Amino acid sequence: MSRLSKDIDPAFQGAGTKGGLEIWCIENLHLVRIPRASHGKFYSGSAYIVLETVVGKSGSPQHSIHYWLGTDVKEDDLALASDKALELDEALGSCAVQYREVQGQETEKFLSFFKPCIIPIEGVYKSETGISNGEKYCISLFACKGEHVVHVKEVAFGRSSLNHYDVFILDTASKIFLFSGCNSSIQERARALEVVHYIKENKHHGNCEVATIEDGKFVGDADVGEFWSFFGGYAPIPRDSPSAFQKQEIVQSVKLFRIMTRGKLFEVAKELLSQELLDTDKCYLLDCHTEIFVWMGRCTSMMERKSSISATEDFLQNEGRSTRTHVTLLTEGLETARFKSHFVNWPKKEELKLYEEGRGKVAAMFKQHGYDVKELLEDDHEPLLNCRGTIKVLQVNSGEASLIPLPDQSKLFSGDCYIVQYTYPGKGRDENLFYAWFGRASQLEDRVDALSHMYAIADSTRGFPTLAQVYQDNEPEQFFSIFQTLIVFKGGKSSRYRKLIAETGMPDETFDETKTALFRVQGKNPNNMQAIQVDQVSSSLNSSYCYILQTGFSVFAWIGNLSSTEDHELLDRMIEIINPTWQPVSIREGSEPDIFWQALGGKTEYPREKKVKQYIEDPHLFAVTLIEGDIKLKEIYNFAQGDLTTEDVLILDCQSELYVWIGRLSSVTSKEEAHTLGQKFLEMDILSEGLRQETPMYMVVEGQEPPFFTRYFSWDPSQANMHGNSFERKLALLKRGSQHSEVSVRNSWPAGSRGGTLEGSRRNSISSNGRGKSASPPLNVLGTKSWASENQLPHSPSPVEVKLFTGSSPQNGSSDDSSAFAWSPALQPMVPPDNVSADQVEGSDASNNLSIYPYERLKVRSMDPVTGIDITRREAYLSEDEFREIFGITKQAFYQLPKWRQNKLKMSLHLF
């Protein structure tokens, strides 16, 4: 905590000094700290303050404050909670964003702290016992909404509460029912399963049955009949039954008010707003109708800030707005991206420059204020990729891509474009990584050709490799690591680049040893070093580096005063690589001869301070949809591997690089479409973090994530290697544990196999009332951070033997396990059914004993999908005639193809 005074509540002592969550509750008008064991349990008659502290790579803590108000909270507690939130912010140095959270309308950021959900309890928190009087079991009906975080709302127990848009959980004494509205998405059903497990473990102590019910299915299933019996028997749900959750309104207009003395509001402007309208000694209210922002200048007093909150509450009441309207309080300098989006041309944030001599002082300063901060260190130099692979480099020229001879593969030209294919050993097979590298002076046509050729070559390889687009001077670390030694010359050999020179009369700077050339030497070690040709002028020098100056008559090795002994070793090695016959003259900075400066056109000023790599903030994950050419983004807070749902396309924004992750059942059908999404994201720069079009961009397909992507998650490979949609996978994890669902998904780009459209998501539902015992993965109630440095996996299964989906009472268990696989094809590995021998799989006899279904019902996007089949072998259920008509070959010929060829063919026909 940055400062404490007699005006700060003692309960806040030590707050914010360590990463994680801290929670306080208002009890008898006093602040009481909530023990960690009770985090996530909220009482509807109480008010809470939640502090989130995240310590980033730079060591600087970041805070957000949320004050949560139950629906039955008293006015005095409500007012005190808002005042205490301001008080806590002041104690932290006024460096936190504050959020007003109201029961039932919590922000997704707040809900992400308590995954899978929060279910408020009636009553008031009492610190003596931690429970309220009269808390008892009763039948409850909950409505669930949300694809990445779940809003859970208790609704009236009755048929009229059900609708076709939401997912419902009926919690009874001995069984929990999951009812999925026919218009709910697969992702919502999967998240609701997590809530089911949460209720089972926390309310029933793991001792109850679970059944899943599909909207519209009401015959032939005992669980369905039992479910409807609680509502007095089956009756159809009206089509126009509204959702239990309010639709988010579209912001029509925004207005900016200045908050005057005594809480009066004065309208300043509307629509076209600019930052210049905000004065640092005043408070403002930004009315976006669906949400309210209160902006507090740095020079405002605590009294003015408290008055601003009272004015906001009065404004909501006077305007007839819902008391559940989101309110966010911002201190000048801490504006969120959402707030800034309502202003025209909000200035980009200034990047802080940290120099070597000040780094220790920064760390010491934080320590003085109570923060547990280690001295700022350089990034780890360990490569994020297996660097023992093989590399091929192709140059793009006039629409063709030609392989560069091995001795010249480490020599690139800034006027050209190249395709780099790196093959490295993976788990059980070789993996491929492709880069399209654009030289600084390369032509647009060559860049387009490079991408096109990269896509075509990737299609011809086995599986689907990771693809990347990189620009010169913005290469990611792993790009340099795979080359080990790289030299980038000026000029180029491309015919389009040569034509540009001829037409414009530009000087030809293409390197040859008769011309003057200046190279900057950089790198980490002998296995990661580069020589970059720069403009041969003295302003290109920097005291942090070593340089090679070649004049045609002599060679100088210039050593900067701030360079290290490791840099000197790289300098010697690089001279030997560029030309082993050179006999360089070593000169220290400050002792240069006149001939040296003459070769550079004279001596001028150049940077002399130590250049330190800017620290990168924690990454952000966004769910992406493309609607009529417009990209829609939703940030996923406190993300984990479980948020990578197979129906989605997500973008991981790491500032220095971007990842477009494509789920196998998403609506993206081509590499070009994935590339377009990434480009649009860079253009939007939604977080106002200064993203550029030159930011390295990767395209990653589910199931083939490279290690430099998975490092941002607590990664469980078994979760990445599962079949079925996200709902089927959740059921598989609950029923048998993830080890029974580990089947390879390493095939090819999932083009044409999408089930991620809204209609596809709704239709991909399966019957899921299976029976049998299983191991159950405990869900993390409190939520976790997503960095790989944390040991606990947020959704990894635990070998705890509990009884799920049992057909008999919890005490007796089921004596018949024969139906263990009947409920979900996601549980079935890529092996033939029991009645098909292994040697038959490669021939057409593999499907002799299987039922026959028409092609239209077997497709991934079928409007009337077949259930209870092996979804990894949909083609096996086709008749011989229809198979030959669809595939163009016989079944026997198909099964003689390599497995990866089979899968690619099935992909194109919507059968995988």
DOLOFI-236210 format. One record per residue (C-alpha): x, y, z; residue number from 1. Coordinates in steps of 0.001 Angstrom, whole numbers, plus 500000, padded with zeros to 6 digits. Layout:
N
X;Y;Z;NUM
...
***
This chain:
912
500000;500000;500000;1
501444;503319;498959;2
500320;505289;501995;3
498278;504915;505158;4
496910;507571;507442;5
494588;507881;510391;6
491744;508404;507896;7
492251;504974;506273;8
490283;502061;507730;9
492602;499661;509631;10
490964;496755;507790;11
492837;497921;504689;12
496231;497492;506354;13
498556;495696;503917;14
495987;495700;501127;15
497318;495389;497579;16
500880;494422;498484;17
500566;490939;496994;18
498914;489586;493887;19
495471;487971;494085;20
492049;488770;495509;21
491190;490427;498828;22
487566;490774;499958;23
485885;492777;502706;24
482229;492915;503776;25
480209;495655;505476;26
478944;494235;508775;27
477191;496449;511326;28
478609;499483;509483;29
482152;498173;509926;30
484557;496692;507433;31
485389;492999;507975;32
487958;491031;505980;33
486561;487837;504422;34
488760;484732;504873;35
490034;483163;501651;36
488004;480001;502273;37
484811;482069;501921;38
485793;483867;498717;39
483063;483514;496120;40
480231;483230;498657;41
478054;486346;498621;42
474940;487170;500641;43
472167;489145;498991;44
471662;491310;502083;45
475294;492468;502285;46
477738;494779;500497;47
481291;493706;499650;48
484524;495280;498455;49
486754;493153;496220;50
490331;494161;495412;51
492200;492483;492571;52
495965;492978;492441;53
498048;491843;489495;54
501824;492177;489552;55
503011;492437;485961;56
506375;491613;484434;57
507663;495077;485258;58
507011;494444;488949;59
504500;497280;489126;60
501183;496207;490737;61
497903;496988;489001;62
494646;497194;490937;63
490939;497088;490271;64
488317;497649;492985;65
484793;496239;492768;66
482097;497002;495339;67
479302;494455;495121;68
475777;495269;496261;69
473252;492542;497028;70
469638;493028;495998;71
468556;493282;499644;72
471397;495487;500868;73
470526;498375;503190;74
470984;501980;502021;75
473521;502677;504755;76
475644;499704;503732;77
475415;500716;500061;78
476644;504249;500760;79
479397;503007;503060;80
480630;500495;500467;81
481092;503202;497826;82
482894;505455;500312;83
485186;502613;501426;84
486007;501798;497811;85
487171;505393;497319;86
489077;505202;500580;87
490862;502043;499454;88
491732;503660;496128;89
493253;506628;497931;90
495248;504291;500156;91
496641;502634;497010;92
497702;505967;495582;93
494579;506613;493452;94
495765;504053;490898;95
492769;501702;490717;96
489703;501559;488495;97
486527;501133;490536;98
483468;499170;489428;99
479994;499241;490946;100
478704;495666;490793;101
475025;494910;491400;102
473719;491402;492034;103
472522;489872;488785;104
474248;492492;486598;105
477892;491883;487439;106
480574;492718;484875;107
482288;489824;483144;108
485569;490940;484667;109
484101;490512;488148;110
482555;487124;487367;111
485891;485911;485998;112
487327;486115;489531;113
484911;483430;490736;114
484679;480833;487979;115
482548;478984;487248;116
479934;481249;488855;117
478608;483014;491900;118
475213;482082;493340;119
474236;484597;496043;120
472719;483272;499266;121
469751;484839;500960;122
470529;486581;504212;123
473323;488666;505669;124
476971;487751;506195;125
477961;487161;509824;126
481664;487008;510578;127
481177;484792;513645;128
479884;481847;511644;129
480256;482877;508026;130
476658;481779;507359;131
473279;483412;507700;132
470387;482329;509845;133
467950;480016;508157;134
470125;478884;505252;135
468505;475601;504241;136
468021;473359;501259;137
465077;473840;498906;138
464337;473059;495266;139
465754;475828;493084;140
465600;476778;489419;141
468500;478746;487946;142
468812;480386;484539;143
472315;480518;483000;144
473625;482818;480300;145
477110;483380;478924;146
479637;481621;476733;147
482827;482479;478608;148
481611;483554;482038;149
478222;482507;483349;150
475563;484810;484720;151
473488;482639;487056;152
470115;483947;488124;153
467625;482193;490385;154
464166;482368;488843;155
460718;481421;490088;156
460259;477673;490263;157
457599;477159;487622;158
457035;476214;483993;159
456529;479865;483016;160
460172;480610;483868;161
461478;478281;481136;162
462237;479569;477650;163
464021;478500;474467;164
466940;480941;474774;165
468592;480114;478094;166
470038;477097;479860;167
468343;476113;483115;168
469460;474114;486134;169
466829;472442;488291;170
468394;471567;491641;171
466413;468943;493574;172
467263;466944;496666;173
468644;463907;494843;174
469264;465000;491273;175
470407;468034;489283;176
468805;468555;485848;177
470382;470617;483075;178
467725;471843;480617;179
469091;473396;477402;180
466835;475754;475487;181
466867;474906;471795;182
468154;478407;470938;183
470988;478343;473457;184
474499;477927;472092;185
476776;474958;472573;186
479199;477139;474519;187
476476;478239;476940;188
475489;474639;477572;189
479111;473725;478223;190
479543;476550;480740;191
476297;475591;482448;192
477739;472100;482980;193
480465;473728;485060;194
477760;475346;487182;195
476074;471954;487586;196
479318;470500;488880;197
479801;473480;491200;198
476328;472989;492708;199
476859;469257;493008;200
480131;469592;494882;201
479257;472587;497047;202
475586;472042;497820;203
475287;468243;497660;204
478847;467401;498695;205
479209;465374;495498;206
476375;463007;496463;207
473653;463369;493820;208
472796;462360;490270;209
472983;464559;487174;210
470778;464430;484080;211
470763;466560;480925;212
467505;467405;479156;213
467098;468761;475641;214
464418;471276;474791;215
461797;469578;472623;216
462665;466020;473599;217
459944;464577;475810;218
459575;460892;474986;219
461572;457738;475537;220
463707;458921;478419;221
463044;458428;482132;222
465032;461540;483087;223
462911;463679;480779;224
459727;462404;482373;225
461119;462955;485850;226
462171;466504;484963;227
458728;467499;483707;228
457038;465842;486657;229
458380;468654;488858;230
456380;471061;486699;231
453190;469007;486776;232
453829;467143;483529;233
455009;468106;480061;234
453540;471076;478212;235
455152;472960;475321;236
457021;476177;476080;237
455561;479143;474159;238
457799;480274;471299;239
457696;483897;472382;240
458797;483248;475967;241
461457;485917;476634;242
464926;485244;477945;243
465468;485563;481685;244
468253;488033;480923;245
467951;491516;479513;246
469342;492094;476046;247
472227;494533;475966;248
470966;497762;474474;249
472839;499510;471691;250
474321;502831;472774;251
472423;505473;470776;252
474219;508569;472066;253
476591;509678;474792;254
476547;512821;476901;255
479266;514351;479044;256
478298;516218;482232;257
480464;518189;484607;258
479621;517414;488227;259
479218;520766;489973;260
479133;521603;493657;261
476304;519990;495610;262
476069;517265;493007;263
474423;519242;490234;264
475142;518252;486644;265
476018;520590;483780;266
475982;519175;480239;267
479310;519856;478549;268
478948;518090;475213;269
477472;515073;473452;270
478422;512814;470551;271
481809;514141;469352;272
483856;514271;472551;273
487529;515128;472986;274
489977;514683;475852;275
490425;518469;476034;276
486947;518731;477589;277
488206;517071;480792;278
489814;519373;483382;279
492169;517834;485913;280
490550;519639;488862;281
486990;518543;488140;282
484826;515417;488038;283
482663;514381;485095;284
479860;511931;484356;285
479787;510209;480962;286
476282;508889;480267;287
476305;505982;477803;288
472775;504967;478786;289
473621;501317;479384;290
476560;502271;481583;291
477892;505294;483415;292
481495;506452;483762;293
482605;508853;486487;294
485917;510518;485569;295
487828;512116;488452;296
490657;514544;487768;297
493964;514042;489547;298
493579;517324;491389;299
490128;516616;492857;300
489628;516081;496580;301
488197;513061;498351;302
485125;515103;499237;303
484551;515968;495577;304
484883;512321;494584;305
482393;511155;497209;306
480003;513868;496078;307
480368;512576;492503;308
479171;509123;493505;309
476122;510578;495303;310
475391;512674;492206;311
475567;509560;490048;312
473110;507675;492235;313
470721;510659;492105;314
471122;510880;488328;315
470138;507237;487858;316
467088;507701;490079;317
465970;510957;488465;318
466382;509585;484953;319
464388;506474;485802;320
467387;504262;485035;321
467759;500832;486503;322
469614;500742;489783;323
471570;497885;488204;324
473188;500139;485590;325
476943;499566;485418;326
478979;502382;486947;327
482750;502654;486542;328
484884;505192;488423;329
488106;506308;486745;330
490936;508469;487952;331
492672;510626;485370;332
495368;508575;483646;333
493640;505228;484270;334
490991;505449;481558;335
489799;502091;480239;336
489675;501312;476521;337
485871;501289;476696;338
485822;504805;478148;339
488311;506129;475597;340
486315;504618;472733;341
483663;507325;473264;342
486200;510086;472531;343
487613;511190;469205;344
491353;510665;468745;345
492203;509919;472355;346
496013;510190;472518;347
497985;506959;472586;348
499560;506157;475907;349
503159;507198;476319;350
505660;504404;476675;351
507890;504687;479717;352
511622;504493;478985;353
513602;502494;481516;354
517370;502730;481400;355
519880;500339;482889;356
521085;502613;485658;357
517544;503321;486873;358
516121;499834;486940;359
517327;498963;490422;360
516044;502305;491714;361
512562;501584;490355;362
512448;498226;492124;363
513715;499809;495348;364
511039;502487;495162;365
508275;499878;495029;366
509846;498001;497934;367
509800;501190;500035;368
506040;501328;499564;369
505523;497778;500730;370
505435;495950;497387;371
507212;492627;497152;372
509050;493369;493907;373
512178;491715;492629;374
514756;493808;490838;375
513740;494178;487207;376
515484;491575;485108;377
515960;490967;481429;378
513719;488421;479722;379
514723;484784;479876;380
517013;483897;476994;381
515863;480304;476763;382
514357;479631;473320;383
510644;478871;473243;384
511023;476369;470422;385
513070;473252;469726;386
515969;474716;467747;387
517279;471378;466469;388
515054;471303;463419;389
515689;471948;459736;390
515027;475136;457825;391
514109;475885;454216;392
513988;479411;452775;393
512211;480332;449555;394
512481;483684;447800;395
509378;485174;446184;396
509963;486697;442747;397
507480;487479;439958;398
504807;485268;441428;399
507129;482308;441893;400
508758;480900;445032;401
512188;479360;444538;402
514284;477479;447085;403
517453;479283;448169;404
520624;477121;448282;405
521603;476047;451778;406
524750;478264;452053;407
522685;481396;451307;408
519623;480650;453447;409
520800;482911;456259;410
521152;485934;453949;411
518035;488009;453357;412
517535;491285;451458;413
515303;494100;452666;414
513792;494608;449205;415
512554;491015;448962;416
509990;488684;450534;417
510731;485172;451753;418
508928;482067;452982;419
510612;480250;455835;420
509633;476656;456621;421
510967;475313;459889;422
510481;471616;460697;423
511208;470524;464245;424
510601;467367;466293;425
507332;467341;468204;426
505564;464712;470267;427
505616;461613;468109;428
505925;463483;464812;429
507562;466429;463100;430
505914;469843;463381;431
506058;472678;460846;432
506209;476415;461413;433
505923;478824;458467;434
506912;482488;458279;435
506191;484972;455498;436
508962;487570;455973;437
508490;490993;454402;438
511581;493119;453853;439
511294;496775;454773;440
511513;497870;451139;441
509623;494928;449611;442
506736;495518;447222;443
503072;494916;448048;444
502630;492460;445174;445
505499;490337;446493;446
503972;490348;449977;447
500638;489117;448635;448
502417;486403;446646;449
504433;485355;449696;450
501257;484789;451736;451
499614;482910;448888;452
502600;480601;448415;453
502909;480031;452160;454
499268;478933;452344;455
499712;476588;449371;456
502874;474985;450761;457
501246;474589;454178;458
498298;472819;452543;459
500673;470304;450998;460
502231;469379;454329;461
500927;466823;456768;462
498717;468295;459450;463
498181;472014;459855;464
501255;474015;460812;465
501352;477375;462560;466
501570;480246;460070;467
503077;483657;460751;468
503478;487013;459050;469
506491;489104;460122;470
508000;492377;458976;471
511652;493329;459002;472
512675;495092;462240;473
509707;493508;464055;474
510760;489867;464082;475
509761;487802;467130;476
512453;486091;469170;477
511714;482584;467898;478
512238;483760;464296;479
515835;484630;465089;480
516237;481456;467141;481
515485;479129;464235;482
517986;480885;461957;483
520639;481015;464692;484
522759;483237;462416;485
521050;485779;460153;486
522358;488565;457921;487
519975;491124;456449;488
521376;493139;453548;489
519964;496301;452035;490
518586;496224;448503;491
517010;493251;446796;492
516927;490809;443919;493
513177;490733;443240;494
512253;491852;439723;495
509537;494119;441146;496
512045;495795;443453;497
514533;496174;440585;498
511782;497655;438418;499
510955;500207;441141;500
514592;501319;441242;501
514728;501661;437469;502
511478;503642;437244;503
512137;506022;440170;504
515862;506513;439708;505
516515;505464;443298;506
520109;504462;444084;507
520656;500706;444106;508
521738;499882;447666;509
522004;496130;447100;510
525054;494964;448989;511
528347;494126;447341;512
531816;494303;448806;513
532901;497224;446640;514
530462;499598;448365;515
530512;501130;451788;516
528271;499198;454160;517
527481;499482;457878;518
526174;496487;459868;519
524709;496518;463374;520
525535;493323;465266;521
522941;492114;467757;522
521787;488924;469422;523
521616;486872;472590;524
524374;484317;472085;525
526249;482483;469274;526
523083;480491;468550;527
521011;483649;468139;528
522878;486488;466453;529
522181;488867;463596;530
523959;491423;461426;531
521588;494072;460049;532
522782;496442;457341;533
521765;500009;458237;534
522195;503399;456597;535
525910;504197;456410;536
525659;507424;458413;537
526939;508128;461894;538
523405;508673;463276;539
522860;504901;462780;540
525366;504169;465559;541
524289;503393;469124;542
526558;502997;472140;543
524681;499818;473111;544
525862;497865;470041;545
528876;496825;468036;546
529131;497609;464325;547
531010;496466;461240;548
531965;499180;458749;549
533151;497950;455343;550
534470;500672;453040;551
535708;498602;450111;552
539311;499213;451161;553
539209;498450;454871;554
536997;496955;457570;555
536386;498495;461011;556
534953;496712;464056;557
533394;499512;466149;558
532749;498711;469823;559
530119;500787;471669;560
530939;501891;475209;561
527772;500244;476587;562
528235;496944;474776;563
529113;493795;476726;564
531823;491182;476383;565
529193;488861;474912;566
528509;491495;472242;567
532213;491581;471418;568
532276;487836;470926;569
529305;488043;468571;570
531080;490801;466637;571
534118;488577;466016;572
531955;485628;464980;573
529849;487693;462602;574
532880;489161;460815;575
534134;485625;460236;576
530743;484611;458798;577
530251;487608;456472;578
533749;487343;454992;579
536455;485133;456504;580
539161;487046;454573;581
538445;490376;456232;582
541117;491757;458544;583
539173;494238;460668;584
540589;497158;462628;585
539025;497236;466117;586
538206;500697;467437;587
536591;501719;470688;588
533886;504361;470767;589
535574;507724;471254;590
538860;506746;469546;591
537713;506654;465918;592
540138;507820;463198;593
539061;510472;460707;594
538759;507912;457916;595
536038;506173;459919;596
533863;509303;460125;597
534598;510191;456504;598
533186;506829;455410;599
529972;507695;457288;600
529640;511173;455780;601
530916;512985;458842;602
530443;512804;462578;603
526963;513606;463977;604
525046;512887;467160;605
523792;509366;467822;606
522087;507576;470788;607
524472;507013;473682;608
522163;505651;476417;609
521608;501991;477154;610
518668;500675;475198;611
516468;498444;477334;612
513630;496388;475937;613
510237;497777;476935;614
508363;495556;479362;615
505228;494053;477882;616
501990;494083;479844;617
500064;490888;480487;618
498315;489564;477365;619
494619;489996;476619;620
492315;487367;475110;621
489374;488326;472881;622
486539;486291;471397;623
486042;487358;467790;624
483051;487324;465484;625
482793;488760;461978;626
479334;490121;461162;627
478791;491554;457676;628
482417;492551;457427;629
482535;494164;460878;630
484638;492566;463581;631
483050;492254;467039;632
485274;491695;470061;633
484603;490587;473623;634
487454;490438;476115;635
487818;487294;478221;636
489234;488220;481619;637
491458;486019;483773;638
491557;483585;480890;639
492622;479960;481045;640
492963;477092;478596;641
489305;476210;479146;642
488330;479493;477458;643
489680;478217;474137;644
486357;476739;473055;645
486293;474782;469815;646
483374;476795;468363;647
485224;480103;468684;648
487908;482188;467062;649
490029;484010;469624;650
492810;486567;469441;651
495575;486610;472020;652
497028;490113;472098;653
500535;490089;473574;654
501370;493624;472333;655
504661;492549;470778;656
502920;489775;468820;657
499424;488584;467985;658
497903;485093;467831;659
494724;484226;465941;660
493514;480929;467450;661
491016;478991;465344;662
488745;476430;466978;663
488089;473321;464925;664
484334;473943;464933;665
484507;477700;464424;666
483028;479529;461446;667
486412;480471;459958;668
486903;478398;456832;669
490225;479593;455393;670
493630;480928;456274;671
492830;484106;454380;672
489826;484743;456622;673
491896;484178;459761;674
494516;486586;458404;675
491825;489193;457727;676
490567;488978;461312;677
494077;489548;462626;678
494630;492531;460323;679
491328;494111;461348;680
492229;493653;465013;681
495542;495456;464481;682
493756;498301;462722;683
491268;498699;465571;684
493902;498728;468347;685
491015;498334;470775;686
493191;498757;473880;687
494905;501885;472498;688
498284;500261;473098;689
499938;501425;469898;690
499575;498228;467871;691
500987;498538;464363;692
500306;496691;461141;693
503876;495389;461365;694
503134;493504;464610;695
504028;489797;464121;696
500863;487753;463634;697
500468;483984;464068;698
497587;481774;462944;699
497212;478767;465246;700
494761;475891;464846;701
493268;474103;467837;702
495177;470958;468728;703
498441;472143;467156;704
499398;474992;469458;705
503166;475683;469489;706
505010;476061;472816;707
505451;479816;472397;708
501628;480053;472417;709
500875;477580;475214;710
503312;479367;477564;711
500571;481908;478232;712
498363;479195;479752;713
498626;476489;482366;714
498516;473984;479546;715
497035;470501;479780;716
497694;468628;476484;717
494877;466167;477169;718
492330;468986;477014;719
493725;470101;473660;720
493347;466612;472150;721
489622;465893;472387;722
486855;465336;469867;723
483342;466715;469853;724
481915;470140;470546;725
482562;471954;473806;726
479428;470535;475450;727
480391;466969;474552;728
483910;467552;475847;729
482668;468846;479186;730
480487;465778;479534;731
483417;463568;478628;732
485596;465173;481293;733
482887;464801;483904;734
481995;461235;483030;735
485304;459460;482559;736
488141;461914;483126;737
490217;463488;480399;738
492585;460533;479987;739
489838;458599;478185;740
489282;461391;475698;741
492845;461939;474518;742
492618;461339;470818;743
494626;463081;468158;744
493197;466099;466418;745
496357;466731;464439;746
495025;466724;460933;747
494664;469765;458706;748
493054;473170;458516;749
489476;472638;459657;750
487994;474217;456534;751
484436;473267;455798;752
483957;471426;459092;753
482481;474288;461029;754
479698;474096;463551;755
480351;477507;465038;756
477615;479490;463346;757
474689;480330;465566;758
472456;477835;463822;759
475203;475229;463781;760
475836;475671;467482;761
472199;475105;468251;762
471838;472055;466083;763
474945;470261;467294;764
473257;469268;470538;765
473324;465592;471477;766
471379;463356;473758;767
473395;463157;476926;768
471686;461109;479590;769
474306;458400;479915;770
474911;456246;482944;771
477943;454991;484804;772
480576;455996;487312;773
483303;458492;486505;774
486113;460613;487788;775
485169;464244;488182;776
487401;467269;487632;777
487046;469750;490470;778
486285;473210;489137;779
488182;476196;490455;780
485660;478259;492365;781
487927;481239;492876;782
489402;481384;489367;783
493081;481547;488532;784
495521;483522;486496;785
496559;482057;483208;786
500329;482282;483315;787
502311;479086;482958;788
504327;479976;486046;789
501356;479025;488186;790
501393;475391;489148;791
497704;474616;489435;792
495745;473983;486268;793
492424;475810;486477;794
490336;473090;484879;795
492545;470044;484933;796
490828;466849;486019;797
491679;465291;489337;798
491589;461538;489985;799
488881;461890;492621;800
486399;459020;492393;801
482871;460403;492505;802
479599;459157;491029;803
478267;461160;488111;804
475336;460420;485834;805
474493;457239;487762;806
471389;455339;486821;807
470645;454251;490378;808
470954;455761;493790;809
474357;457056;494872;810
474618;454227;497345;811
473912;451369;494986;812
475619;452310;491745;813
474964;450777;488367;814
475642;447166;487587;815
475530;447688;483852;816
478304;449677;482251;817
477471;448615;478722;818
476023;452032;477883;819
479085;453941;479015;820
479788;455242;475523;821
476226;455564;474285;822
475645;459119;475406;823
478529;460995;473825;824
480653;460347;470736;825
483274;462627;472276;826
484207;459720;474528;827
484959;457374;471652;828
488605;457241;470576;829
489679;456936;466983;830
489464;453152;466935;831
486865;450864;465337;832
483811;449736;467327;833
484051;446530;469336;834
482475;444512;466541;835
485064;445609;463967;836
488552;444130;463990;837
491600;446342;463753;838
492704;444930;460413;839
489357;445895;458892;840
489806;449588;459579;841
491976;450119;456545;842
489396;448524;454229;843
485788;448992;453341;844
484758;446123;455636;845
485158;448487;458597;846
481600;449721;458157;847
479862;446411;457377;848
478236;446138;460792;849
477409;449833;461228;850
474026;451447;460690;851
473541;453396;457460;852
472584;457076;457518;853
472203;459650;454720;854
474961;462167;454046;855
472797;465150;455045;856
472363;463752;458562;857
476044;462877;458975;858
477450;466325;458114;859
478887;468401;460946;860
476411;471191;460213;861
473415;468956;459715;862
470019;470396;460649;863
468994;466908;461802;864
472217;465359;463150;865
472582;461681;463945;866
473413;461024;467602;867
475251;458150;469235;868
477753;457630;466395;869
481542;457770;466331;870
481963;461369;465160;871
485566;460672;464103;872
484295;458188;461465;873
481149;459787;460090;874
481968;458530;456590;875
481747;454906;457760;876
477976;455253;458175;877
477409;456102;454486;878
476119;453474;452096;879
478569;452213;449470;880
476730;453991;446665;881
476429;457325;448434;882
480061;457094;449601;883
481224;456659;445993;884
479002;459546;444882;885
480248;461920;447593;886
483939;460979;447716;887
484425;459959;444104;888
486201;456747;445177;889
485234;453520;446876;890
485426;452993;450627;891
488223;450463;450154;892
490288;452952;448133;893
489601;455666;450705;894
490807;453606;453655;895
494038;452795;451819;896
494939;456491;451774;897
497252;457897;454490;898
495329;458970;457586;899
496091;462645;457075;900
494831;462477;453482;901
491636;460825;454698;902
491056;463566;457242;903
491702;466377;454770;904
489225;464840;452350;905
486622;464483;455109;906
487208;468094;456108;907
486347;469319;452616;908
483108;467314;452686;909
481974;468530;456136;910
482455;465097;457670;911
485180;466008;460174;912
***
